[in-house]
Amino acid sequence: MENMTAEEKQHSIEAFLSIIRKSENALAHMKPGATQTKLLEKRLKAARIGTDVLHARWEGKDLDVSKEDLKEAKGVLEGLLLTLPSFLEKLKPGSGQRTYIERRIKAFRIAVSYLRDSVN
């Protein structure tokens, strides 16, 4: 994963930033304290940590995240990784949506790998 092009790295960062934006927008319209709200907040936190991990690894930035938060983010992203391939089955090859999901899957895999390294 260290042999990624600058474009591939940028696509991975953008995949996480897109998730963050969409999650923040959705949270703004959700009822505080609801189960779905808490789940989305957890996913948003994991996405932010995922972005931080990628930046830390690729740009030599410090990662100021507790080991517990790293473990939690790893678990959340691993769980999301299990659900994403099912979306691909419904999308036409070459479509923009399929490319978007493929990039998200790749970004999650990379982040989970780096999180695994950080936790161990």
C-alpha positions, 0 to 999 in steps of 0.5 A: 500500500506504500506504492500508491500513486499520488492520485490514488492517495488523493482518491482515498482522502477524498472518499473519506472527506465525502463520507465526513461531509455526508455524515455531518449533513445527515446529523444536522437533520437527525434527532439528538440522542436517537440510536441512529444518531449515535451510530452515525456519530460513531461512523463519523468519528471513525471516518475522521480518524481514518482520514487522520491515519492516512495523512499521518502515514503519507505525509509524516504527520503526527497522529494524536488519537488514543489507542482506544479510539484507534481500535474503535475506528478500526472496528467500525471501518471493518464493519462498514467494509463488510457491507460495501461490496453488496452495493457493487452488485447493484451498480453497472460497471463503469458507472460513477457510483460504482467507481465511488464505491470502489474507491471507498472500499479501497480507502477503507481497506488502506485505513484499516490496514494502517489502523491495525499497524497503529494498534499493534 
